[in-house]
């Protein structure tokens, strides 16, 4: 079976990669294997890299992508970035574009990390790339931020499509809105069209269904089922979640203030937050609860990513000339 060689940037703990790989189970539903093979992954955060390695049994290069691109980061022979791939994935850091953050955007070093992704795309010339970011990117600098980013991507020879998508519309029990940017190489592919929602609003998954079975489970009785003991106070993250609705956006920078359970006896556990992000229960976060919260909040929901991957696979199958399919198979054989 043909698979697309895939390079993953800003991989974090691997939510986007898990969705593209497929072959996992979430709430008793099987999400089948997809036709994407992650051959190289990178993130700067050591704890996220540890979680990635343990769950994927796959190497991830842990270091600053800018240093790697500049050849100033000490790499081993097997850590060098591939010279060409079919797909590039990257949820470039988003806090500085977020409505909830300081909205520094292009004034911060993190805000310009998309340029590192641009450089990787320039070097590897993928057939398609996917970038993911927060809703705030659309309004940053009165819309100039998204225009600058998409113009930069277009200058590399790609059609650019982007859309604000709601994760709850794709079987994720969370009201999480994210901008997805997809580039397709102009010389071989048309513009990408985004998938229609899988669920209507009235069909969204409630937290009762997603995490109800964990309500009375003793702390520590299930892996990662530990919770912050921070007292309730004013400010973000001190509301209680609603049992009959999807969860709010799981945030990375909550400083202990993850939302309270609907029973108001405690805050959500890391395992409950992972469920709200659609991670399977056998996906284990290392090394601590506080780190797990951060990794979970930074991740792309795997189930959401799975639906994107299925649509992209179908798009490539229909749009790529047959000789380009053959190139993908040969490339995968070389890299493996």
N, C-alpha and C positions, 0 to 999 in steps of 0.2 A: 504494500500500500504506500502510495506517495505521501511523504511528509515534508513540511516546509521547515528549513533550518531557521531558527529563531534566536535573536540576540535580545537579552533583557537588560535594560538600564534602570537604575533607581528601583531595584527589585524588591527592597524591603524584605519582609518575611515570605513573600511569594504569592500573594493573593491573585494578582494578574496572571502570573505564570501557571498557577494551579488551574485557573479557568481555561487557559489556552491548552494546557496538557490534557485536562479532563481526567476521567477515570477516578472519580471520587463520589462519595455519597453524602447527601445533606438531607436531614429529616426524612429518612427512609426512601428517598428518591435517588436513583443512580444517574449520575451525569457521565455519559460515556466518554471514552478516549477521543481526543481531537487530533487532527492531522498536522500538529505543530510539535517540533522537537527543539527544546531549549538547549542550545549548544554552548552558550556563554552567558553568564549573568554577573551583575555587579551592583554593589551597594556600599555605602561608606560606614554604615552603622554596625558595630561589631555584634551586638545582641541579635539584630535582625538577621545578620549573616549566619549566626549560629543556628537560629531557628530554621532558616532556609536549608542549610546543610543537613540538619537532622531530619527534616521532613521530606526532602526531595532525594536524599542520598546522592547529591549532585554538588559538584564544586561551585562555589561562588567567589569571585574575586572581591575581596573586602578592601576598599580604598577609594580615594577621591578620583572620580572619572576624569577630571581635568588634569590631574597629575599623570594618570595613565596615558591620556592622549598626548601629553607633552613628553612622555618617556622619562619622567622624573620620579616615577613610582617604581620601587624595586619589584620586578615581576619574575616569576618562575617560568620555565619554558612552556608550561601548559596553560599559562594565564594570559598569553598574548591574545589580543582580540582578533577574531577571524577577519580576513580581508574582504570577504563578501558573504552575505546571507540573504535569505528570502524575505525575512520579516524582522523589523526592529520594534520592540515594545518599550514604553517608558512613561511611567507616571511621575514626571519630573516634579521636584518638591514644590508644594503648593501653599504653605502657610502664609507666605508673603503676598499672595494674591487673594487670600481668603477674607470674606466679610467678617469672620470671627477673629482674624488676626490683626496685625498692625498695618497691613496693606501697603507695605513698602514697595512691593513689586519690583520694578527694574532698578530701584535704588539699592537693592541688597544683592549680595553675592549669590544667594540661593535663587533669587528672582531671575537671574540670567542663566541658570543651569540648563534651560532649554537649548542654549547655544552649544553646550557640550553634546546634547542629543543631535543637534543639527550637524555637528562635525562628524559624529559617528555615522549618520545617514549619508553624508557626503563621501565618507571613506568606503562604506560597505555597499552603497547603492542597492538597498533592498527593493523588492518589488512593491512592498507596502509597509507603511509604519503606522503605529497607533500611539498617540500621546493622550494622557488623561490628566485633568486638573479640576480645580474647584469652580463652582458657579461664579465666584467673584472675579475670575479672569475676564468674564464678558463685560464687566462694568469698570474694570481698572483703567484709570486715565481716560475716562469717558469713552471707552471702547478702543482706544489707541493700542492697548496692550495686545489684545487678541489680533488686531490688524497687523501689528509689527511681527508677531510670532508667525502668523499664517503667511505673511509676505516673505519672511525669511525662509520658511519651508518651501514655498512656491519657487523661490529662486534656485532651489536645488534640482528643479525639474519634475515637480510633483503637482498633480491635481490635489487640492485640499478641500475636504468636507469636514464640517464640525457641527456638533449638535449638543444641546443640554439634555441629558437623559436622567430619568428617575429610576433608581435601583429597584424601588418597590414594584415597578412595572415589569420587572424581570425576576420574579420569584425570590426576591431578597426582602426579609422582614424589616425594612429600614427605609425611612423617608430621606434618602441620600441623593442629592442632585450633583451630577458631575458633567463637566464638559469633556467630550471625547472628540479628538482631532484625528482624522485618518488621511494619510497621504498615499496616493497611488502614482506609480511612475508613468509619466506622460507617454513615453515611447512604447509602452506595452499594455497599459490599462486605462479604462475610462474612470470617471468619477465614481466614488463609492456612495451607495445609498444606504442609509441607516435602517436597521430593522424596526418593524412595528412593535409596539408594546405586546408583551405576552399576556399581561393581566390588565384589566380595567381597574380603576380606583376602588370600585366596590368589591373587587376580588383580592385586594391586597392582603398579605398574610399578617395576622395579628400576633402580638407577642405572646398571647396565651398559647397559641399553637407552636410558636418558635421556641419558647423557653419555659412554658408552664410546668413541664415535668421536673425542672430544676429548683422550683420555688422552695420546697422543703428538704432538698438534699443537703446534708450536713457539709459545712465548709471543709474542703479538702477531700471529700469522699469521691470526687471525680477530678480528673486532671485539669489543672488551671481553674478549678472552682474555688477561687479565693477572691475576696473583695476588699476594697479600700475601707478603712475605718474612719475616714475624715468625717467630722461632724457636719450637720446641715448648716449652711450659712447663706448669705446673699450672694448672688452672682450666677454665672453660667454653670450649668451642670448640677444644680441643686433642686431641680424639679423631679417629680416622680414620673416614670413612664406610664403609659396608658395600656392596660391589659388588652383592650379590644382594638388597638391600633398597631401599626408597625412602630418600631422604635425610632427615636430621633437619630440624627447623624452621630455615629461613634467618632469622637474626636481624639486626636493624638495628644494634644497639649491640654490635658484637663487638670493637672496638678492635684490629683486625688479626687477631683470633683466630678467623677462620672455619675450619671443620673442614679437616683434611688429606684429600687424595685417598686412596683405598684403597691406592695404591701407596706411600704415605708418603714420596714424593720431594718433595712440595710441597703447599701448601694448594690448596683449590678456587679456580678462577679466577672472576672476576665473570661471565663468560659461562656457566660451569658452574652457578653459583648461580642465574642467570637461567633456565636450562633447568630446574633443580630447582623453580623457581617457575612453570614452564610459560609463560615468555615466548618468543615466536618469535625466531628468530635475527636477523631484520631489525629488531628493536626495539633501538635503540642508546641507551646510557646516557651522560650527560654530567655533568661534564667530566673526571672522574678515576675511577680504580679504587676508591679509598676511598669516594667519593661513590656510585658505582654499587652497592657492597655495601650501603650504608645504604638507598638507594632500593629496592633489590630486597627487602631484609628487611622494609621497611615496607609493601610492596605486598600486595594481595590477588592470589592466583594467577589469571591471566586465564581459564584453562580452568575452574577452579572457579566463577568468576563467570559464565562463559558458561552453565553448566548451571543456575545459579540464575536467570539472565535468561530462559532458555527456559521454565523452570517458571512464572516470574512472568508471562511473556507469555501462556502458555496459561491461567493462572488468570484474568487480566484479560479475555481473550477470552470465556471461559465465564461470567464473573461480572458484567461490566459491562453495564448496559442499553444498547441500541443508540444512544440519544441521547447517552450519555456517550462512546461511540466517536466519534460525530460531533464532539463538543466537542474531543476530542484532536486530530483532524485539522485542525480550524479553528485551534486554538491553535498547532499546529506551523507552519501557514502564516503566522500573524502573526509568530511569533518568528524564522522564517527570512527 
